Amino acid sequence: MIHPNGESPLVMAALARDLTNLKLLVESGANVNSQTPLGRSPLIVSAELGNIDMVKYLLKNGAEVDQVNVVKATPLFASSAAGQTDVVEHLLECKADPNLNYSGFTSLFMAALHGHAPAAQVFANRNIPDLNGGHVLFWEF
């Protein structure tokens, strides 16, 4: 069932930060990798909102760590742009690809662009350069 605004029940649960209902939906067979026509998925929404418990649950239950939505964003991209440091760290621990990009913009670039130094520092701590070979330690915040 799709909500009149186009959101799936899983995405609605993620937006509401309602882990209990999200778990019920997943246990009832809901597709954790589904996306709305607008490209929202439960994992990307949870990552952007910084809901680390929901992110961990979705990944444990089959969500693709590098899922790409219709606008070419990934959970790592969304969490980096929103400055969700704990989520960024966890996604990288789960082998999210830091080089997947949207029009040449990487997750590291988005963290730096939006002034999220702690999220950008996660990449530096892992010695992850941007696509042009630069390192976040050389950027000013």
C-alpha positions in Angstrom: 0.0 0.0 0.0 1.3 3.4 -0.9 0.4 6.6 1.0 -1.4 9.2 -1.1 1.8 11.4 -1.1 3.6 8.4 -2.7 5.4 7.2 0.4 5.6 3.5 1.2 4.7 2.3 4.7 8.4 1.5 5.3 9.5 5.0 4.3 6.7 6.5 6.5 8.0 4.5 9.4 11.5 5.7 8.7 10.4 9.3 8.5 8.5 8.9 11.8 11.6 7.3 13.3 9.3 4.4 14.3 11.6 1.4 14.6 8.8 -0.8 16.1 6.5 -0.4 13.1 9.4 -0.6 10.7 10.4 -4.0 12.2 6.8 -5.2 12.0 6.7 -4.3 8.3 10.0 -6.0 7.6 9.0 -9.1 9.5 5.8 -9.2 7.5 7.8 -9.3 4.3 8.2 -5.7 3.2 11.0 -5.1 0.8 13.8 -3.2 2.6 15.2 -2.1 -0.7 12.0 -0.6 -2.1 12.0 3.0 -3.3 9.2 5.5 -3.7 8.7 7.2 -7.1 10.6 10.1 -5.6 13.5 7.8 -4.8 13.2 7.6 -1.1 14.1 4.3 0.5 13.9 3.3 4.2 17.7 3.1 4.4 18.4 6.5 2.7 15.8 8.2 4.8 17.1 6.6 8.0 20.7 7.5 7.1 19.8 11.1 6.4 17.9 11.5 9.6 20.8 9.9 11.6 18.7 7.0 13.0 21.6 4.6 13.6 19.5 1.9 15.1 17.2 1.9 12.1 20.2 1.9 9.7 21.7 -1.1 11.5 18.4 -3.0 11.5 17.8 -2.4 7.8 21.3 -3.4 6.9 21.1 -6.6 9.1 17.8 -7.4 7.2 19.1 -7.1 3.7 19.2 -3.5 2.8 21.9 -2.8 0.2 24.5 -0.5 1.7 25.2 1.1 -1.7 21.7 1.4 -3.0 21.3 4.2 -5.4 18.1 6.1 -5.7 16.6 7.8 -8.8 18.7 11.0 -8.2 21.8 8.9 -7.8 22.2 9.4 -4.0 23.3 6.7 -1.7 22.8 6.2 2.1 26.4 7.3 2.6 25.9 10.4 0.4 22.7 11.3 2.3 24.2 10.8 5.8 27.4 12.7 4.9 25.4 15.7 3.5 23.3 15.8 6.7 26.3 15.5 9.0 25.2 12.2 10.5 28.7 11.1 11.8 27.6 7.9 13.5 25.8 6.7 10.4 28.7 7.7 8.1 31.1 5.7 10.3 28.8 2.6 10.4 28.1 2.7 6.6 31.9 2.8 6.0 32.3 -0.1 8.4 29.8 -2.0 6.3 31.9 -1.4 3.2 29.8 1.5 1.7 31.7 2.7 -1.4 32.9 6.3 -0.7 33.6 6.9 -4.4 30.0 6.5 -5.6 29.1 10.0 -6.6 26.4 12.2 -7.9 27.5 14.3 -10.8 31.1 14.1 -9.5 30.2 15.0 -5.9 31.3 12.3 -3.4 30.0 11.8 0.1 33.2 13.3 1.5 32.7 16.4 -0.7 29.1 16.8 0.5 30.1 16.5 4.2 32.8 19.2 3.7 30.5 21.4 1.5 27.8 21.5 4.2 30.3 22.3 6.9 30.0 18.9 8.7 33.7 18.7 9.8 33.1 15.7 12.1 31.5 13.7 9.3 34.3 14.7 6.9 36.8 13.7 9.6 35.5 10.1 9.5 36.8 9.9 5.9 40.1 11.5 6.9 40.5 9.0 9.8 40.1 6.2 7.2 42.5 8.0 4.8 39.8 8.2 2.1 40.7 10.9 -0.5 38.2 12.6 -2.7 37.9 11.6 -6.4 40.5 14.2 -7.4 43.1 12.7 -5.1 42.8 15.5 -2.5 42.6 14.6 1.2 40.0 16.2 3.5 42.9 17.2 5.9 43.9 19.9 3.3 40.5 21.5 3.3 39.5 24.4 5.5 36.4 24.2 7.6 
